[in-house]
Amino acid sequence: MRAWFSGLIITPGKERVGKESLPNTLGDSLSNALSTSGTMQNLHGKWTTRFIAAAIIQGLIAVAWTLFIINPFAKPSPSMVIAEGSAGTWLLTGYALYLSVGVVAIAVTALFYYYIEEMLGRVYKGVSTAFAWIHLILMNVGVFGATSLMMYGGYLGGAALLPASEGGGGLNPGQVHVTILQYYVNPIFYLIVTAVVGVLFGGLGYLIMSRKKS
């Protein structure tokens, strides 16, 4: 009986100790969870998000261009312009470059920002932020502008080469260059340079952030 009562006395004591330590355990867990959540929020990559958003927007524009190219009701048909070759190759080249650089390359660029912001836990500030903005704006504007002019100029030039019976202009390659394509060459060049400058600034920002001490 004495042992039994002794066990009774000891057992509540153990339970009491367990109950007292339980709130502390839960409190510690909750505190750690909140701390982890706050850390994740602080490390949420705003530049990663911006470049992913830019890639999505460019992807939607690419869908619009795709619908235009396969449109069977357009006169002349863009697919016929591409098949004709010559100036029509501008349309195909611009489209391929837009998909590879305007959509895929920009999406891949987001991975570099993810590495800096999420993996290394570093935050863009000051000069690095300015470089990131230049990268985002110039790369997107330059790629979109250059490839769009290539596609549009290629379509107009290729259509002008087609016979009038197919809805074309019946011009020869020399006439197409003089009357249409020559006006697109310089703007396309300057827009490509714009995109390259943006990429260079992004590269500089990446080097700064990757070498920055935590």
Sequence and secondary structure as in RCSB ss.txt:
>XXXX:A:sequence
MRAWFSGLIITPGKERVGKESLPNTLGDSLSNALSTSGTMQNLHGKWTTRFIAAAIIQGLIAVAWTLFIINPFAK
PSPSMVIAEGSAGTWLLTGYALYLSVGVVAIAVTALFYYYIEEMLGRVYKGVSTAFAWIHLILMNVGVFGATSLM
MYGGYLGGAALLPASEGGGGLNPGQVHVTILQYYVNPIFYLIVTAVVGVLFGGLGYLIMSRKKS
>XXXX:A:secstr
 HHHHHHHHHHHHHHHHHHHHHHHHHHHHHHHHHHHHHHHHHT  HHHHHHHHHHHHHHHHHHHHHHHHT TTSS
S HHHHHHH TTHHHHHHHHHHIIIIIIIIHHHHHHHHHIIIIIS     THHHHHHHHHHHHHHHHHHHHHHHH
HHHHHHHHHHHS GGGTS    HHHHIIIIIHHHHHHHHHHHHHHHHHHHHHHHHHHHHHHS  
